[in-house]
Amino acid sequence: MLIRASIPGYRKIKDDTDESYTVFCIEIWVSGRRQCLEKRYTEFEDLHKQVKKLMRTPEFPPKKVMKWSHKVLEHRRQALQIYLQGILDTEVHPKSLLKFLNVNIETGSFDSLDKLGPDSKATHQPVIAFPSDAFLQDNTNGTLPDIVAEGVIMGLYAPVDEILPR
């Protein structure tokens, strides 16, 4: 399942007791659909605790910081994005990661499609997966020539004077 995610920003939220905290905005793309989630650092930390038991993880940004400034929060945002991307770059995605991103394992879409806003409309057809060695397979079953493969082979391996007109 192809999942893209980025953390384009963060924002401060004040709760009922006038305490403020920061949430990081996560933009997730699955099969042409987009969803935005907001997660606190502690939720990322919980995810890290679960995922590090299953696989080798990228470095997780430290919890302790001296003072909260825009620069510190931006550095943490970037570090969390690198961490999230590092986990998504693996071949197998842990169930805890899919749950964190609100992705349904069976359907390859979001768990809460009905809760999504107008930004969640499909932008293209679902992604089709190809085997990693698709170009190494000899597919001579068809009756039509494979002009794309022939063009690539000619472009890569033919002598220059055969390709360029004089």
C-alpha positions as CSV (number, residue, x, y, z in Angstrom):
1,M,0.0,0.0,0.0
2,L,1.4,3.3,-1.0
3,I,1.1,6.0,1.7
4,R,2.6,9.5,1.5
5,A,2.7,11.7,4.5
6,S,4.2,15.1,5.4
7,I,3.9,17.5,8.3
8,P,3.5,20.9,6.7
9,G,2.9,22.8,9.9
10,Y,1.9,23.0,13.5
11,R,-0.4,25.2,15.6
12,K,-1.0,26.1,19.2
13,I,-4.2,25.1,20.9
14,K,-5.6,26.4,24.2
15,D,-7.8,24.1,26.1
16,D,-10.6,24.9,28.6
17,T,-8.1,25.5,31.5
18,D,-6.1,28.1,29.4
19,E,-3.3,25.6,29.1
20,S,-1.8,25.6,25.6
21,Y,-0.2,22.7,23.7
22,T,1.1,22.2,20.1
23,V,-0.4,19.9,17.5
24,F,1.4,18.9,14.4
25,C,-0.7,18.8,11.2
26,I,-0.1,15.6,9.2
27,E,-1.2,15.5,5.6
28,I,-1.7,11.9,4.4
29,W,-2.3,10.6,0.9
30,V,-3.6,7.1,0.2
31,S,-4.9,5.9,-3.2
32,G,-5.5,9.4,-4.4
33,R,-7.3,10.6,-1.3
34,R,-6.1,13.2,1.2
35,Q,-6.7,13.4,4.9
36,C,-5.3,15.9,7.4
37,L,-4.8,14.9,11.0
38,E,-3.5,16.7,14.0
39,K,-1.4,14.9,16.5
40,R,0.5,15.9,19.6
41,Y,4.1,15.1,20.3
42,T,3.1,12.6,23.0
43,E,1.0,10.7,20.4
44,F,4.1,10.5,18.2
45,E,6.0,9.3,21.2
46,D,3.5,6.5,21.9
47,L,3.7,5.5,18.2
48,H,7.5,5.4,18.5
49,K,7.3,3.1,21.6
50,Q,5.1,0.7,19.7
51,V,7.0,0.7,16.4
52,K,10.5,0.4,17.9
53,K,9.5,-3.0,19.3
54,L,8.8,-4.3,15.7
55,M,11.5,-2.6,13.6
56,R,14.5,-0.5,13.5
57,T,13.3,3.1,13.5
58,P,14.8,6.4,12.5
59,E,16.0,8.7,15.3
60,F,13.2,10.1,17.3
61,P,13.3,13.8,18.3
62,P,14.1,14.3,22.0
63,K,11.3,15.4,24.4
64,K,13.3,17.8,26.5
65,V,13.7,21.3,25.2
66,M,14.8,24.5,27.0
67,K,12.3,27.0,25.7
68,W,9.4,26.9,23.2
69,S,10.0,29.2,20.3
70,H,9.1,29.1,16.7
71,K,12.6,27.9,15.8
72,V,12.4,25.0,18.3
73,L,8.9,24.0,17.1
74,E,10.0,24.1,13.5
75,H,13.0,22.0,14.2
76,R,10.7,19.4,16.0
77,R,8.3,19.5,13.0
78,Q,11.1,18.7,10.6
79,A,12.4,16.0,12.8
80,L,9.0,14.4,13.2
81,Q,8.5,14.5,9.4
82,I,11.8,12.8,8.8
83,Y,10.9,10.2,11.5
84,L,7.5,9.5,9.9
85,Q,8.9,9.3,6.4
86,G,11.6,6.9,7.6
87,I,8.9,4.5,8.9
88,L,6.8,4.9,5.8
89,D,9.8,4.1,3.5
90,T,9.8,0.5,4.8
91,E,8.2,-2.3,2.8
92,V,5.8,-3.4,5.6
93,H,3.9,-0.8,7.6
94,P,3.3,-1.7,11.2
95,K,-0.4,-1.9,12.2
96,S,0.2,0.7,14.9
97,L,1.4,3.2,12.2
98,L,-1.7,2.6,10.1
99,K,-3.9,3.1,13.1
100,F,-2.0,6.3,14.0
101,L,-2.5,7.6,10.5
102,N,-6.2,6.4,10.5
103,V,-5.6,4.2,7.5
104,N,-7.8,1.1,7.0
105,I,-5.6,-2.0,6.4
106,E,-8.2,-4.0,4.4
107,T,-9.4,-1.2,2.0
108,G,-6.3,0.9,1.7
109,S,-8.3,4.0,2.4
110,F,-9.1,6.1,5.5
111,D,-11.1,4.7,8.4
112,S,-13.3,7.8,8.6
113,L,-14.2,8.7,5.0
114,D,-17.5,10.0,6.1
115,K,-15.9,12.4,8.6
116,L,-13.6,13.9,6.0
117,G,-14.2,17.2,4.5
118,P,-14.3,18.4,0.9
119,D,-10.5,18.2,0.6
120,S,-10.7,14.4,0.6
121,K,-12.0,14.0,-3.0
122,A,-10.0,11.6,-5.1
123,T,-7.5,13.3,-7.4
124,H,-6.8,10.3,-9.5
125,Q,-7.4,6.6,-9.9
126,P,-6.0,4.3,-7.1
127,V,-2.3,3.5,-7.5
128,I,-1.5,0.2,-9.3
129,A,1.4,-1.7,-8.0
130,F,3.9,-3.5,-10.3
131,P,6.4,-6.2,-9.3
132,S,9.9,-4.8,-8.7
133,D,11.3,-6.9,-11.5
134,A,8.6,-6.1,-14.1
135,F,11.2,-4.9,-16.7
136,L,13.3,-8.0,-16.3
137,Q,10.5,-10.3,-17.3
138,D,10.4,-11.5,-21.0
139,N,6.8,-10.9,-22.1
140,T,6.7,-12.3,-25.6
141,N,3.1,-13.6,-25.3
142,G,1.5,-10.6,-27.1
143,T,1.2,-10.3,-30.9
144,L,2.0,-6.5,-30.9
145,P,5.5,-5.2,-30.5
146,D,6.4,-3.4,-27.3
147,I,7.4,-0.1,-28.8
148,V,8.1,1.5,-25.5
149,A,10.6,-1.1,-24.5
150,E,12.1,-1.1,-27.9
151,G,12.5,2.7,-27.8
152,V,14.2,2.6,-24.4
153,I,16.5,-0.2,-25.5
154,M,17.4,1.7,-28.7
155,G,17.9,4.9,-26.8
156,L,20.2,3.3,-24.2
157,Y,22.1,0.8,-26.3
158,A,22.0,1.8,-30.0
159,P,25.0,3.7,-31.6
160,V,24.5,7.5,-31.7
161,D,24.6,7.7,-35.5
162,E,21.6,5.2,-35.7
163,I,19.5,7.4,-33.4
164,L,20.2,10.9,-34.6
165,P,19.3,11.9,-38.1
166,R,22.1,13.4,-40.3
